[in-house]
Amino acid sequence: MCNAVKPTTGGESCHALRFAVMPSAQKKTSPGDAVSAAERRLNEAVERFKQLKEKSREGKKLVKRAKKSAKAASKAAREARKAAEQARRDFRKASERAEKQRKKAAKARAPLATPKRRSTSRLEESSTRKRRKPQRARTRIGEVGEDAVDTEGTEVPELDAEVSVGR
């Protein structure tokens, strides 16, 4: 048969043609085998479909649970934020109230009855310093000249006692 058909190019196509035409080169299958093979493939496809459907269902359940937990977390965060704002507001009001009461109590509290200070402190030295300063003679408005100066009260007797004649 190969001799009857002359290939235009080498002998390769002749060899491929011989296996395509010859019935003995093909695998013989019975109609029962083809049906059972088709059923087997159909069952495998159905099984694969069921597995994929189950995985999809599980995925949807996970998504649903995740959405539910996210919603709950969002709600809890919102409540916590509101509670924090309320606590801040309450603290501010309480501190303002306490400040008001403190001011009111400070106004209501009477100062201690202590005598007013009219003399020098006991901790300071005695008032000899004031006495040591020579007092200015007061000039009377109408007096001018030597008569205007009063020299009698300018000397302090204590100064004479403190000044010692040095030897």
PyMOL CGO cylinders between C-alpha atoms (Angstrom):
from pymol import cmd
from pymol.cgo import CYLINDER

trace = [
    CYLINDER, 0.00, 0.00, 0.00, 2.84, 2.31, 0.72, 0.3, 1, 1, 1, 1, 1, 1,
    CYLINDER, 2.84, 2.31, 0.72, 4.02, 1.69, -2.80, 0.3, 1, 1, 1, 1, 1, 1,
    CYLINDER, 4.02, 1.69, -2.80, 0.66, 2.73, -4.22, 0.3, 1, 1, 1, 1, 1, 1,
    CYLINDER, 0.66, 2.73, -4.22, 0.71, 6.15, -2.58, 0.3, 1, 1, 1, 1, 1, 1,
    CYLINDER, 0.71, 6.15, -2.58, 3.79, 8.12, -3.42, 0.3, 1, 1, 1, 1, 1, 1,
    CYLINDER, 3.79, 8.12, -3.42, 4.57, 10.76, -0.87, 0.3, 1, 1, 1, 1, 1, 1,
    CYLINDER, 4.57, 10.76, -0.87, 5.81, 14.08, -2.09, 0.3, 1, 1, 1, 1, 1, 1,
    CYLINDER, 5.81, 14.08, -2.09, 8.40, 14.28, 0.61, 0.3, 1, 1, 1, 1, 1, 1,
    CYLINDER, 8.40, 14.28, 0.61, 10.40, 11.48, 2.24, 0.3, 1, 1, 1, 1, 1, 1,
    CYLINDER, 10.40, 11.48, 2.24, 8.98, 8.21, 3.52, 0.3, 1, 1, 1, 1, 1, 1,
    CYLINDER, 8.98, 8.21, 3.52, 7.81, 9.60, 6.90, 0.3, 1, 1, 1, 1, 1, 1,
    CYLINDER, 7.81, 9.60, 6.90, 4.28, 10.45, 5.83, 0.3, 1, 1, 1, 1, 1, 1,
    CYLINDER, 4.28, 10.45, 5.83, 3.93, 7.04, 4.25, 0.3, 1, 1, 1, 1, 1, 1,
    CYLINDER, 3.93, 7.04, 4.25, 4.65, 5.39, 7.57, 0.3, 1, 1, 1, 1, 1, 1,
    CYLINDER, 4.65, 5.39, 7.57, 2.14, 7.62, 9.49, 0.3, 1, 1, 1, 1, 1, 1,
    CYLINDER, 2.14, 7.62, 9.49, -0.49, 6.97, 6.84, 0.3, 1, 1, 1, 1, 1, 1,
    CYLINDER, -0.49, 6.97, 6.84, -0.10, 3.22, 7.11, 0.3, 1, 1, 1, 1, 1, 1,
    CYLINDER, -0.10, 3.22, 7.11, -0.85, 3.26, 10.90, 0.3, 1, 1, 1, 1, 1, 1,
    CYLINDER, -0.85, 3.26, 10.90, -3.82, 5.57, 10.42, 0.3, 1, 1, 1, 1, 1, 1,
    CYLINDER, -3.82, 5.57, 10.42, -5.41, 3.37, 7.81, 0.3, 1, 1, 1, 1, 1, 1,
    CYLINDER, -5.41, 3.37, 7.81, -4.67, -0.04, 9.32, 0.3, 1, 1, 1, 1, 1, 1,
    CYLINDER, -4.67, -0.04, 9.32, -7.38, -1.27, 11.67, 0.3, 1, 1, 1, 1, 1, 1,
    CYLINDER, -7.38, -1.27, 11.67, -4.98, -3.50, 13.62, 0.3, 1, 1, 1, 1, 1, 1,
    CYLINDER, -4.98, -3.50, 13.62, -2.92, -0.51, 14.78, 0.3, 1, 1, 1, 1, 1, 1,
    CYLINDER, -2.92, -0.51, 14.78, -5.94, 1.05, 16.58, 0.3, 1, 1, 1, 1, 1, 1,
    CYLINDER, -5.94, 1.05, 16.58, -7.06, -0.24, 19.97, 0.3, 1, 1, 1, 1, 1, 1,
    CYLINDER, -7.06, -0.24, 19.97, -10.23, -2.20, 19.78, 0.3, 1, 1, 1, 1, 1, 1,
    CYLINDER, -10.23, -2.20, 19.78, -12.91, -1.21, 22.33, 0.3, 1, 1, 1, 1, 1, 1,
    CYLINDER, -12.91, -1.21, 22.33, -16.26, -2.72, 22.93, 0.3, 1, 1, 1, 1, 1, 1,
    CYLINDER, -16.26, -2.72, 22.93, -19.41, -0.62, 23.30, 0.3, 1, 1, 1, 1, 1, 1,
    CYLINDER, -19.41, -0.62, 23.30, -19.74, -1.78, 26.96, 0.3, 1, 1, 1, 1, 1, 1,
    CYLINDER, -19.74, -1.78, 26.96, -16.25, -0.55, 27.79, 0.3, 1, 1, 1, 1, 1, 1,
    CYLINDER, -16.25, -0.55, 27.79, -16.98, 2.88, 26.34, 0.3, 1, 1, 1, 1, 1, 1,
    CYLINDER, -16.98, 2.88, 26.34, -20.17, 3.19, 28.36, 0.3, 1, 1, 1, 1, 1, 1,
    CYLINDER, -20.17, 3.19, 28.36, -18.50, 2.14, 31.61, 0.3, 1, 1, 1, 1, 1, 1,
    CYLINDER, -18.50, 2.14, 31.61, -15.63, 4.58, 30.95, 0.3, 1, 1, 1, 1, 1, 1,
    CYLINDER, -15.63, 4.58, 30.95, -18.13, 7.40, 30.36, 0.3, 1, 1, 1, 1, 1, 1,
    CYLINDER, -18.13, 7.40, 30.36, -19.99, 6.52, 33.56, 0.3, 1, 1, 1, 1, 1, 1,
    CYLINDER, -19.99, 6.52, 33.56, -16.73, 6.46, 35.46, 0.3, 1, 1, 1, 1, 1, 1,
    CYLINDER, -16.73, 6.46, 35.46, -15.77, 9.90, 34.14, 0.3, 1, 1, 1, 1, 1, 1,
    CYLINDER, -15.77, 9.90, 34.14, -19.25, 11.23, 34.97, 0.3, 1, 1, 1, 1, 1, 1,
    CYLINDER, -19.25, 11.23, 34.97, -19.04, 9.88, 38.54, 0.3, 1, 1, 1, 1, 1, 1,
    CYLINDER, -19.04, 9.88, 38.54, -15.58, 11.42, 39.00, 0.3, 1, 1, 1, 1, 1, 1,
    CYLINDER, -15.58, 11.42, 39.00, -16.88, 14.79, 37.76, 0.3, 1, 1, 1, 1, 1, 1,
    CYLINDER, -16.88, 14.79, 37.76, -19.91, 14.59, 40.09, 0.3, 1, 1, 1, 1, 1, 1,
    CYLINDER, -19.91, 14.59, 40.09, -17.63, 13.70, 43.03, 0.3, 1, 1, 1, 1, 1, 1,
    CYLINDER, -17.63, 13.70, 43.03, -15.31, 16.60, 42.19, 0.3, 1, 1, 1, 1, 1, 1,
    CYLINDER, -15.31, 16.60, 42.19, -18.34, 18.92, 41.93, 0.3, 1, 1, 1, 1, 1, 1,
    CYLINDER, -18.34, 18.92, 41.93, -19.56, 17.80, 45.37, 0.3, 1, 1, 1, 1, 1, 1,
    CYLINDER, -19.56, 17.80, 45.37, -16.11, 18.42, 46.92, 0.3, 1, 1, 1, 1, 1, 1,
    CYLINDER, -16.11, 18.42, 46.92, -15.91, 21.88, 45.40, 0.3, 1, 1, 1, 1, 1, 1,
    CYLINDER, -15.91, 21.88, 45.40, -19.44, 22.67, 46.53, 0.3, 1, 1, 1, 1, 1, 1,
    CYLINDER, -19.44, 22.67, 46.53, -18.57, 21.58, 50.10, 0.3, 1, 1, 1, 1, 1, 1,
    CYLINDER, -18.57, 21.58, 50.10, -15.44, 23.74, 50.08, 0.3, 1, 1, 1, 1, 1, 1,
    CYLINDER, -15.44, 23.74, 50.08, -17.49, 26.67, 48.83, 0.3, 1, 1, 1, 1, 1, 1,
    CYLINDER, -17.49, 26.67, 48.83, -20.03, 26.15, 51.62, 0.3, 1, 1, 1, 1, 1, 1,
    CYLINDER, -20.03, 26.15, 51.62, -17.25, 26.06, 54.22, 0.3, 1, 1, 1, 1, 1, 1,
    CYLINDER, -17.25, 26.06, 54.22, -15.72, 29.21, 52.76, 0.3, 1, 1, 1, 1, 1, 1,
    CYLINDER, -15.72, 29.21, 52.76, -19.08, 30.99, 52.88, 0.3, 1, 1, 1, 1, 1, 1,
    CYLINDER, -19.08, 30.99, 52.88, -19.50, 29.94, 56.52, 0.3, 1, 1, 1, 1, 1, 1,
    CYLINDER, -19.50, 29.94, 56.52, -16.04, 31.28, 57.36, 0.3, 1, 1, 1, 1, 1, 1,
    CYLINDER, -16.04, 31.28, 57.36, -16.81, 34.57, 55.63, 0.3, 1, 1, 1, 1, 1, 1,
    CYLINDER, -16.81, 34.57, 55.63, -20.10, 34.83, 57.50, 0.3, 1, 1, 1, 1, 1, 1,
    CYLINDER, -20.10, 34.83, 57.50, -18.37, 34.17, 60.84, 0.3, 1, 1, 1, 1, 1, 1,
    CYLINDER, -18.37, 34.17, 60.84, -15.65, 36.69, 60.03, 0.3, 1, 1, 1, 1, 1, 1,
    CYLINDER, -15.65, 36.69, 60.03, -18.24, 39.35, 59.13, 0.3, 1, 1, 1, 1, 1, 1,
    CYLINDER, -18.24, 39.35, 59.13, -20.12, 38.63, 62.34, 0.3, 1, 1, 1, 1, 1, 1,
    CYLINDER, -20.12, 38.63, 62.34, -17.00, 38.93, 64.49, 0.3, 1, 1, 1, 1, 1, 1,
    CYLINDER, -17.00, 38.93, 64.49, -15.93, 42.12, 62.67, 0.3, 1, 1, 1, 1, 1, 1,
    CYLINDER, -15.93, 42.12, 62.67, -19.35, 43.62, 63.30, 0.3, 1, 1, 1, 1, 1, 1,
    CYLINDER, -19.35, 43.62, 63.30, -19.17, 42.67, 66.98, 0.3, 1, 1, 1, 1, 1, 1,
    CYLINDER, -19.17, 42.67, 66.98, -15.66, 44.15, 67.28, 0.3, 1, 1, 1, 1, 1, 1,
    CYLINDER, -15.66, 44.15, 67.28, -16.81, 47.37, 65.61, 0.3, 1, 1, 1, 1, 1, 1,
    CYLINDER, -16.81, 47.37, 65.61, -19.77, 47.60, 67.98, 0.3, 1, 1, 1, 1, 1, 1,
    CYLINDER, -19.77, 47.60, 67.98, -17.52, 47.01, 71.02, 0.3, 1, 1, 1, 1, 1, 1,
    CYLINDER, -17.52, 47.01, 71.02, -15.06, 49.67, 69.84, 0.3, 1, 1, 1, 1, 1, 1,
    CYLINDER, -15.06, 49.67, 69.84, -17.89, 52.16, 69.34, 0.3, 1, 1, 1, 1, 1, 1,
    CYLINDER, -17.89, 52.16, 69.34, -19.22, 51.47, 72.85, 0.3, 1, 1, 1, 1, 1, 1,
    CYLINDER, -19.22, 51.47, 72.85, -15.72, 51.80, 74.34, 0.3, 1, 1, 1, 1, 1, 1,
    CYLINDER, -15.72, 51.80, 74.34, -15.21, 55.13, 72.56, 0.3, 1, 1, 1, 1, 1, 1,
    CYLINDER, -15.21, 55.13, 72.56, -18.54, 56.43, 73.86, 0.3, 1, 1, 1, 1, 1, 1,
    CYLINDER, -18.54, 56.43, 73.86, -17.71, 55.23, 77.38, 0.3, 1, 1, 1, 1, 1, 1,
    CYLINDER, -17.71, 55.23, 77.38, -14.32, 56.99, 77.24, 0.3, 1, 1, 1, 1, 1, 1,
    CYLINDER, -14.32, 56.99, 77.24, -15.95, 60.24, 76.08, 0.3, 1, 1, 1, 1, 1, 1,
    CYLINDER, -15.95, 60.24, 76.08, -18.53, 59.97, 78.87, 0.3, 1, 1, 1, 1, 1, 1,
    CYLINDER, -18.53, 59.97, 78.87, -15.80, 59.33, 81.46, 0.3, 1, 1, 1, 1, 1, 1,
    CYLINDER, -15.80, 59.33, 81.46, -13.86, 62.39, 80.23, 0.3, 1, 1, 1, 1, 1, 1,
    CYLINDER, -13.86, 62.39, 80.23, -16.99, 64.53, 80.43, 0.3, 1, 1, 1, 1, 1, 1,
    CYLINDER, -16.99, 64.53, 80.43, -17.80, 63.25, 83.95, 0.3, 1, 1, 1, 1, 1, 1,
    CYLINDER, -17.80, 63.25, 83.95, -14.21, 63.87, 85.11, 0.3, 1, 1, 1, 1, 1, 1,
    CYLINDER, -14.21, 63.87, 85.11, -14.23, 67.42, 83.75, 0.3, 1, 1, 1, 1, 1, 1,
    CYLINDER, -14.23, 67.42, 83.75, -17.55, 68.17, 85.44, 0.3, 1, 1, 1, 1, 1, 1,
    CYLINDER, -17.55, 68.17, 85.44, -16.38, 66.68, 88.75, 0.3, 1, 1, 1, 1, 1, 1,
    CYLINDER, -16.38, 66.68, 88.75, -13.13, 68.65, 88.68, 0.3, 1, 1, 1, 1, 1, 1,
    CYLINDER, -13.13, 68.65, 88.68, -15.00, 71.88, 87.90, 0.3, 1, 1, 1, 1, 1, 1,
    CYLINDER, -15.00, 71.88, 87.90, -17.41, 71.17, 90.74, 0.3, 1, 1, 1, 1, 1, 1,
    CYLINDER, -17.41, 71.17, 90.74, -14.53, 70.48, 93.14, 0.3, 1, 1, 1, 1, 1, 1,
    CYLINDER, -14.53, 70.48, 93.14, -12.77, 73.69, 92.08, 0.3, 1, 1, 1, 1, 1, 1,
    CYLINDER, -12.77, 73.69, 92.08, -15.96, 75.65, 92.67, 0.3, 1, 1, 1, 1, 1, 1,
    CYLINDER, -15.96, 75.65, 92.67, -16.36, 74.13, 96.14, 0.3, 1, 1, 1, 1, 1, 1,
    CYLINDER, -16.36, 74.13, 96.14, -12.70, 74.86, 96.96, 0.3, 1, 1, 1, 1, 1, 1,
    CYLINDER, -12.70, 74.86, 96.96, -13.11, 78.51, 96.00, 0.3, 1, 1, 1, 1, 1, 1,
    CYLINDER, -13.11, 78.51, 96.00, -16.35, 78.75, 97.98, 0.3, 1, 1, 1, 1, 1, 1,
    CYLINDER, -16.35, 78.75, 97.98, -14.72, 77.18, 101.04, 0.3, 1, 1, 1, 1, 1, 1,
    CYLINDER, -14.72, 77.18, 101.04, -11.75, 79.55, 100.75, 0.3, 1, 1, 1, 1, 1, 1,
    CYLINDER, -11.75, 79.55, 100.75, -14.09, 82.54, 100.70, 0.3, 1, 1, 1, 1, 1, 1,
    CYLINDER, -14.09, 82.54, 100.70, -16.14, 81.24, 103.61, 0.3, 1, 1, 1, 1, 1, 1,
    CYLINDER, -16.14, 81.24, 103.61, -13.11, 80.54, 105.80, 0.3, 1, 1, 1, 1, 1, 1,
    CYLINDER, -13.11, 80.54, 105.80, -12.51, 83.53, 108.07, 0.3, 1, 1, 1, 1, 1, 1,
    CYLINDER, -12.51, 83.53, 108.07, -8.94, 84.72, 108.39, 0.3, 1, 1, 1, 1, 1, 1,
    CYLINDER, -8.94, 84.72, 108.39, -7.24, 84.06, 111.71, 0.3, 1, 1, 1, 1, 1, 1,
    CYLINDER, -7.24, 84.06, 111.71, -7.60, 86.89, 114.19, 0.3, 1, 1, 1, 1, 1, 1,
    CYLINDER, -7.60, 86.89, 114.19, -4.03, 88.08, 114.61, 0.3, 1, 1, 1, 1, 1, 1,
    CYLINDER, -4.03, 88.08, 114.61, -3.00, 91.50, 115.82, 0.3, 1, 1, 1, 1, 1, 1,
    CYLINDER, -3.00, 91.50, 115.82, -1.79, 93.85, 113.18, 0.3, 1, 1, 1, 1, 1, 1,
    CYLINDER, -1.79, 93.85, 113.18, 1.91, 94.45, 113.25, 0.3, 1, 1, 1, 1, 1, 1,
    CYLINDER, 1.91, 94.45, 113.25, 2.58, 97.91, 114.52, 0.3, 1, 1, 1, 1, 1, 1,
    CYLINDER, 2.58, 97.91, 114.52, 6.00, 97.41, 116.02, 0.3, 1, 1, 1, 1, 1, 1,
    CYLINDER, 6.00, 97.41, 116.02, 9.20, 95.89, 114.72, 0.3, 1, 1, 1, 1, 1, 1,
    CYLINDER, 9.20, 95.89, 114.72, 9.64, 92.20, 114.85, 0.3, 1, 1, 1, 1, 1, 1,
    CYLINDER, 9.64, 92.20, 114.85, 11.20, 90.58, 117.87, 0.3, 1, 1, 1, 1, 1, 1,
    CYLINDER, 11.20, 90.58, 117.87, 13.66, 88.83, 115.59, 0.3, 1, 1, 1, 1, 1, 1,
    CYLINDER, 13.66, 88.83, 115.59, 15.08, 92.07, 114.32, 0.3, 1, 1, 1, 1, 1, 1,
    CYLINDER, 15.08, 92.07, 114.32, 17.62, 93.99, 116.35, 0.3, 1, 1, 1, 1, 1, 1,
    CYLINDER, 17.62, 93.99, 116.35, 16.37, 96.64, 118.67, 0.3, 1, 1, 1, 1, 1, 1,
    CYLINDER, 16.37, 96.64, 118.67, 15.45, 99.93, 117.19, 0.3, 1, 1, 1, 1, 1, 1,
    CYLINDER, 15.45, 99.93, 117.19, 18.73, 101.57, 118.17, 0.3, 1, 1, 1, 1, 1, 1,
    CYLINDER, 18.73, 101.57, 118.17, 19.57, 102.00, 114.52, 0.3, 1, 1, 1, 1, 1, 1,
    CYLINDER, 19.57, 102.00, 114.52, 16.76, 104.44, 114.13, 0.3, 1, 1, 1, 1, 1, 1,
    CYLINDER, 16.76, 104.44, 114.13, 18.00, 106.37, 117.16, 0.3, 1, 1, 1, 1, 1, 1,
    CYLINDER, 18.00, 106.37, 117.16, 21.56, 106.44, 115.88, 0.3, 1, 1, 1, 1, 1, 1,
    CYLINDER, 21.56, 106.44, 115.88, 20.64, 108.42, 112.79, 0.3, 1, 1, 1, 1, 1, 1,
    CYLINDER, 20.64, 108.42, 112.79, 20.91, 112.11, 113.52, 0.3, 1, 1, 1, 1, 1, 1,
    CYLINDER, 20.91, 112.11, 113.52, 17.57, 113.74, 113.18, 0.3, 1, 1, 1, 1, 1, 1,
    CYLINDER, 17.57, 113.74, 113.18, 17.24, 116.69, 110.96, 0.3, 1, 1, 1, 1, 1, 1,
    CYLINDER, 17.24, 116.69, 110.96, 16.32, 119.87, 112.55, 0.3, 1, 1, 1, 1, 1, 1,
    CYLINDER, 16.32, 119.87, 112.55, 13.00, 121.07, 111.39, 0.3, 1, 1, 1, 1, 1, 1,
    CYLINDER, 13.00, 121.07, 111.39, 12.98, 124.55, 110.06, 0.3, 1, 1, 1, 1, 1, 1,
    CYLINDER, 12.98, 124.55, 110.06, 10.01, 126.57, 110.74, 0.3, 1, 1, 1, 1, 1, 1,
    CYLINDER, 10.01, 126.57, 110.74, 8.63, 128.42, 107.84, 0.3, 1, 1, 1, 1, 1, 1,
    CYLINDER, 8.63, 128.42, 107.84, 9.14, 131.88, 109.20, 0.3, 1, 1, 1, 1, 1, 1,
    CYLINDER, 9.14, 131.88, 109.20, 12.65, 131.35, 110.58, 0.3, 1, 1, 1, 1, 1, 1,
    CYLINDER, 12.65, 131.35, 110.58, 15.77, 131.89, 108.57, 0.3, 1, 1, 1, 1, 1, 1,
    CYLINDER, 15.77, 131.89, 108.57, 19.41, 131.83, 109.57, 0.3, 1, 1, 1, 1, 1, 1,
    CYLINDER, 19.41, 131.83, 109.57, 21.04, 130.65, 112.77, 0.3, 1, 1, 1, 1, 1, 1,
    CYLINDER, 21.04, 130.65, 112.77, 17.87, 130.83, 114.76, 0.3, 1, 1, 1, 1, 1, 1,
    CYLINDER, 17.87, 130.83, 114.76, 16.17, 128.43, 112.35, 0.3, 1, 1, 1, 1, 1, 1,
    CYLINDER, 16.17, 128.43, 112.35, 18.31, 125.45, 113.31, 0.3, 1, 1, 1, 1, 1, 1,
    CYLINDER, 18.31, 125.45, 113.31, 17.47, 123.72, 116.55, 0.3, 1, 1, 1, 1, 1, 1,
    CYLINDER, 17.47, 123.72, 116.55, 20.69, 122.13, 117.70, 0.3, 1, 1, 1, 1, 1, 1,
    CYLINDER, 20.69, 122.13, 117.70, 19.58, 120.88, 121.06, 0.3, 1, 1, 1, 1, 1, 1,
    CYLINDER, 19.58, 120.88, 121.06, 17.87, 117.67, 119.92, 0.3, 1, 1, 1, 1, 1, 1,
    CYLINDER, 17.87, 117.67, 119.92, 20.45, 116.47, 117.42, 0.3, 1, 1, 1, 1, 1, 1,
    CYLINDER, 20.45, 116.47, 117.42, 22.77, 114.69, 119.80, 0.3, 1, 1, 1, 1, 1, 1,
    CYLINDER, 22.77, 114.69, 119.80, 21.84, 111.26, 121.08, 0.3, 1, 1, 1, 1, 1, 1,
    CYLINDER, 21.84, 111.26, 121.08, 23.15, 110.37, 124.56, 0.3, 1, 1, 1, 1, 1, 1,
    CYLINDER, 23.15, 110.37, 124.56, 23.63, 106.66, 123.61, 0.3, 1, 1, 1, 1, 1, 1,
    CYLINDER, 23.63, 106.66, 123.61, 26.24, 107.45, 121.01, 0.3, 1, 1, 1, 1, 1, 1,
    CYLINDER, 26.24, 107.45, 121.01, 28.54, 108.86, 123.60, 0.3, 1, 1, 1, 1, 1, 1,
    CYLINDER, 28.54, 108.86, 123.60, 28.43, 105.60, 125.55, 0.3, 1, 1, 1, 1, 1, 1,
    CYLINDER, 28.43, 105.60, 125.55, 29.29, 103.43, 122.57, 0.3, 1, 1, 1, 1, 1, 1,
    CYLINDER, 29.29, 103.43, 122.57, 32.22, 105.46, 121.36, 0.3, 1, 1, 1, 1, 1, 1,
    CYLINDER, 32.22, 105.46, 121.36, 35.26, 104.61, 123.43, 0.3, 1, 1, 1, 1, 1, 1,
    CYLINDER, 35.26, 104.61, 123.43, 38.35, 106.63, 123.61, 0.3, 1, 1, 1, 1, 1, 1,
    CYLINDER, 38.35, 106.63, 123.61, 41.05, 104.41, 122.19, 0.3, 1, 1, 1, 1, 1, 1,
    CYLINDER, 41.05, 104.41, 122.19, 44.25, 103.65, 123.99, 0.3, 1, 1, 1, 1, 1, 1,
]
cmd.load_cgo(trace, "trace")
